[in-house]
Amino acid sequence: MEPSDGDRFLRLLTEHGEDPVLLEAAVRAARGRSALVAALPEEETRRHTRALVRGVLAALEGGGPDALEGGGPAGDVLAAAERLGSDRARQGVPVEEFLDGFQAGRAHLVRTLIADGRRRGVPDAALLDGVTRIDEITTALVRRMVHAHRVAELEMARTVREGRVQMLRQLLHGEAVPVLAPLDPSRAYHCVVSDVSDPAVAARLEAELTAAGPGLCGLVDGRFAALVTRLPEPRATSEPLWGDDPSRPPERPEPLLVAAPPARPAEIAPMYELGRRALRAGGEAALTGLRWLADLALLTATDAEPELGGLLAGALLAGLDPDEPFHRELAETGLAYLDHGGRIEPTAAALHVHGNTVKYRVRRLQELTGRPLLDPSGGTAVSRAAHWWWALHRWLARAPS
């Protein structure tokens, strides 16, 4: 019985599939198309090429008399394709590069089969059917290779990310660990802390903080933290480093972040602890935006001694009734007046009231307490102003809202 045209093509493919000369030519074609593939050991390319050629052969032979109309490649063939994609990702070869090499090897095999088939008298229709079937099989293999490559890339990126965040945690906790990329052990970094735990918000903050320069960000102790080389410049000491975002919904205010002075990674742990303390104090004061740690020094120190602040409030503000709304207005005005250095107009702007209203409230506060807020001689009387500021903060914290 004369062999069918399909059998003749299958025999042709089988003979060439085991031909070491053709295999080596396919390997050279793959390595010649991609510089990154060529940089790998030659045996590495040969191993994968051999596995895939044998896989295509197995898929065709498994079809029997209907080899050119068979199903997809078997599981072991797909597994070989997945190993190729995964290996290339771990070897640092981009998906475009390794696909270029794969297609170059495939093209060389197909050209050789067509040329030899015509010399042997295999009809063009049979050659076309055979090449079409090879393309169907290799398309399925390419899908598996690309998928495996992407999965491996994501796993590696996650592993690198997790390793870097673990280093960040250890540095912030004061552990002695090697300082690796992207940090430089000899460079100084601002430690930024926050109470942000939402990964989506943390990702936005990371993008904003690292836009100005290199750094490392992550969730530490369940909250967003960062080490960055540069920060936005403040507009004024009492204002957030970041301005208000008019597009932000009022129910989603800018989160509070505290930025410490720059320090080397090995010396950053005390800055982290101070930043966390300042963050708690700033949160109690309803602050938002990115703030300098130094600007929150008094707030942080007084927040650590609530009992002492309460005693001070009792001594200075005995004439105020916490259940009286007007007295709470007086206390809020007095605090804003101190925050703005005893200047009427900035205080009025901050409270959205008229300057005369500020003057009246300050006068009534001093009448009810029997003490001036600032030095009557015109000096700042730092200790007195600090005592007033602390007392007003504690009194308002305990007063009904």
N, C-alpha and C positions, 0 to 999 in steps of 0.2 A: 504494500500500500504506500502510495506517495504521501509524504508528510504534508500537512496543511501549511498555508502561509504563516499562520500564527505559530505553529510548531517550529517553523524555520527561524522565525525571529527570536523565539524563546531560546532555541539552541544557540543562535548567534550571541545572544546576551549572556547565556551561561558560559560559553567559551571565553568571552571577553571579561566576564566578571571575575574569573579566576586567573586572568592574565596578569602577572606581576609587572610586566612592562607598561600595560595600560594603567594599572593602579598607580605606578610611580608618576606617569604623565599627568594623571588627575591631581595627584598631590602637588606636583610642580605648578600646575595651573592655579590651584587654590592659593598656594603661597605667593605666586607671582601677582595675583590680583590684590592682595591685602598685605601691607607692610607689617601690620600688627600680628597677623597670622604667621607671616614669615619669620617674625621674631621669636615664635615659639619653637621648641625642639621639633625637628622634622618627624621624629617618631610619633609625636603627639598628633600631628596632622594625619599621618599615615594610619594610625590606629582608628581614628574616627572615620576616615574615608573608607577604609576596609569594612567597618561595621555597617555603614550606610549602604554601600554597594551590595553587600550580602543581604541586607534587609530588603532592598528593592528586588533582588533576585528571588528571595523567599516569598515575597508578596506575589510576584508573577507566577512562580512555580506552584504556589498554593491554589491557583485558579484552575489547574488541570487543563482540559481541552479549551476551557473558556478563560484562559489566563489573561487575555487582553481585555476581558470584560469583568474581571473579578472585583472583590470588595476592597476595603482599605487595608493598610499594612497591619500586621499582627502586633500584639502587645510588646513583644521583646524588641521589635523594630522601632516602635514609638519610644520605648524606654531608651534605646540607643540615641535617638534624636534628642530626647530630653537631657541626657548626659552631656551631649555635645553643647547644647545651649547653656546649660548650667556651668559646665567647665569653662567655656569662653567668657562668661560673665565674671567668674572668679579669677580668671587670668587677666582681666582688665581689657578684654577685646570688646568694643562696642558692637551692638547687634548689627549695625549696617556693615561693619567691616567683616564679621564672620559670615554674614549672608553673601557678601560679594565673593568671598572665597568659596563658599559652598556652591554658588551658582556657576562659578568659573569651572570647578571640577565637574559639575553636572553637564555643562555645555560641551566640555571636551569629550566626555563619555558618549554623549548623544551624537556628536559629529563623527566620532570614530565608528560607532555602530552603523550610522547611515552610509558612510563611505564603504565599509566592509560589506554591508548588506547588498548594496548595489553591485559590487564586484561579484557577489555570489548569486546574483539574479533574484533576490527577494523583491517582490513587487513593491512599488512605491506606496500602494495603499496599505500593505502590511506594515511597512516601515512607519507610515504615518500613524496607524493604529497603535503600534508599539510605543512610539515616542509620546503619543497622547496619554497612554496608560502610565508611562514613566512619570510624566508631568503630574498626573493625578496623585500618584504615590508620593512624589517629592513635595507636592503642595501640602499634603497632610503632614509630612515630616517637618516642613518649614514652620507650620503653625505650632507644632509641639516644641520646636527649638526656640522660637521667639517667646512663647509662653514661659518656658523654663528659664530662659535668659532673664526675663523681667522679674520672675519670682526670686531668682538668685540675687539680682541687683537690689530688690527691696529688702531682702533678708540681710544683705551685707550693709546696706545703708542704715537699717535699724540697729544692727550690731554695733557699727561705728558710732551711731548717735547715742546708743545706750552706754557705750564705754566712755564717751565724752561727758555725758551727764553724770555718770558715776564719779568721774574725776572731779567735776564741779561740786558735787555733794561732799566729797571727801575734803576738798580744799576749804569749803565754807565751814565745815565742822572741825577744822584744825588738824586733820590727819596729814601725816607726812607721806606724800605720794609724789611720784615723778610728774612733772608738769610737761605735758605733751601738746602737740598741735590740736586745736588752733591757737593755744595760748603760748606765750613766750615767757619763760621763768624770770627773765631779766627786765621785763616790761611791766609798767604799772597799769592797773585796771580799776575802774570805778565799780564798786559792788552795788548793784541795784536790787532792792527787795520789794515785794508786793504781797498782797493777799489774794491775787488772781489765781484761781484754781481751774478755771474753764480752759481746756486745751485750745479752743478756737481763739479766745481772747489772748492767751499766751502766745500763740503763733503770730498774731498781729503785733503784739508788743515786741516780739523778737525781731520781726522785720523792721520795725521803726528804730529800734535801738542799734541794730547792727548795720543800718544803712549809712551811719556816719563813720564807721570803722569796724575792724575785726573784733570779735568777741565770742563768748560762749554763753548760751542761755539754756534753761531747762527748769523742770519742776523739782524743787528741793523742799523737803518737809511738806510736800503737797501744795506748795505755792510757787509762783513764778519768781525766778531769781536770775541774775545775769552778771557777767563780768565783761565790761566793754571799755574800749580805749577812749571813746569820745562821747560827750553828751551835748544836747542843745544848750545854748547859752540862756540864762534867765533874763527876763526883761527888767525885773526889779526883785529886790530881796524877798518881798512878801508875796510875790506872785508865783504861780506854778511855772516850771520850766517850759511846759507845753501850754499853749493858749487854749481857750475854749474852742471846741469844734462845733460850728453852727449846724452841721449836718447830724450831730449826735442826738438821738431822742432824749428828752429830759429824764425818762425813766432809766436811762443807761448812762450815768455820769462817767467821766473819765476816772479810771481807778487811781488810787493813791500809790505812788512809787517813791521810794526813798533812795537817793543816790549818795554814796559815801565818797570821801576824797580818794584819789588814786593810791593804790598800794600794790606791791608785788604779790603774785599768787600765794607765795608761802606765808605772807603776812596779812592775808585777807580775812581770816576767821574773826578777829575782833571787830572788823568793820561790819561783817555780817550780823554779829550779835547786836551791836549798837543799832544797825539799821532795822532789825526786827523790833527792838524796843521802841525806836522812833516811829515805826510803822503802827504799832499798837496805840501809841499816844496820838499820832496824827489821825488815826481812825476814830478815836474817841472825840476828837475835835472836828470831825466831819470834813477833813481836808481832802482834796482831790488833786490829781495831776502829779507830775514828777517834781519832787522837792529835794533840796540839798539837805543832807543830814545835819550840817552845821546850823542851818536855819531853824531846825527843830530841837536844838540842844536844850533850851530852857523847858520847852514842852515835855521833852523826854525825861529830864531830870525830875521835874515836879510831878509827872505822872507816876513815878516810882514811889512817891511818898504821899499817898492820898490822905492818910490820917493827919500828917503834919499840915497839909494844905487845908484840911477841914478845920483844924485849930486856928489857923491863920484867918480863914474866912469868918469864923465865929468872933474873932477879936476885932477885925476891921469892919465887918458888915453886919454887926448886931442890929443896926437900925433898919435893916431890910427884911421884909416879909416874903418868903419864897412862894407863898400862895397868892401873892398880889401880882397880877399881870404887869401893872405899871412899874413895879419894882424890878421885875425881870427885864423890862425894856431899859431901865436905868443901868442895870448891870451889864447888859449887852452893849449899850452905848459906851459905858466906861471902859469896857474891854477893847472895843474897836478904837476908842480914843487913844489908849495906851499903845495898841498895835501900830497906830499911825503917828507915833511920836508926839502926841498932843496937838496935832494939826487939825483944825476944824474942817476945812474943805475936803481933804481926803477921807476923813471919817464920815462926813455927810454923804459923799459919793458911795462909799462902801455900804452904808445903811440905807441908801436911797431916800434920804430925808433932807430937809433944808438945813443949812448951816446954823440958823437960829435955834432949830430944834435940838441940835447937838449941844449948843451952848446951854440951853435951858436944862437939858437932862443932866449934863455934867454938874451944873450948879446944884440941882436938886439932890443928886447923888452925894455930893460933898456936904450938903446941909443935913441929910438923913444920917450920914455916917460920922459927921463931925470932923472929917479929915480931908485935906486937899489931896487930889490924885497926883499932882506933880509938885515939885519944889516951888513954893511961892516966890522965891527969889529969882526964878527963871531958869534955874539949873535943872538937870535931868533927875538928880537924886536917884541913881541907878538902883540901889537896894530898896528904896521905898517903892519905886515904880514896879520892881520885880515882885515885891510882896503884894502890892495891889493886884497885879496881873494874875498871880498864883491864886490869891483869894477869890477873885472874880470867877476864874475858871472853875474852881472847886464848888463855889456857891451855885453857879449855873448848872454844873453837872448834877447836883443833887436836887435842884429846884424842879418842880413839876413842869412838864412841857406844855 
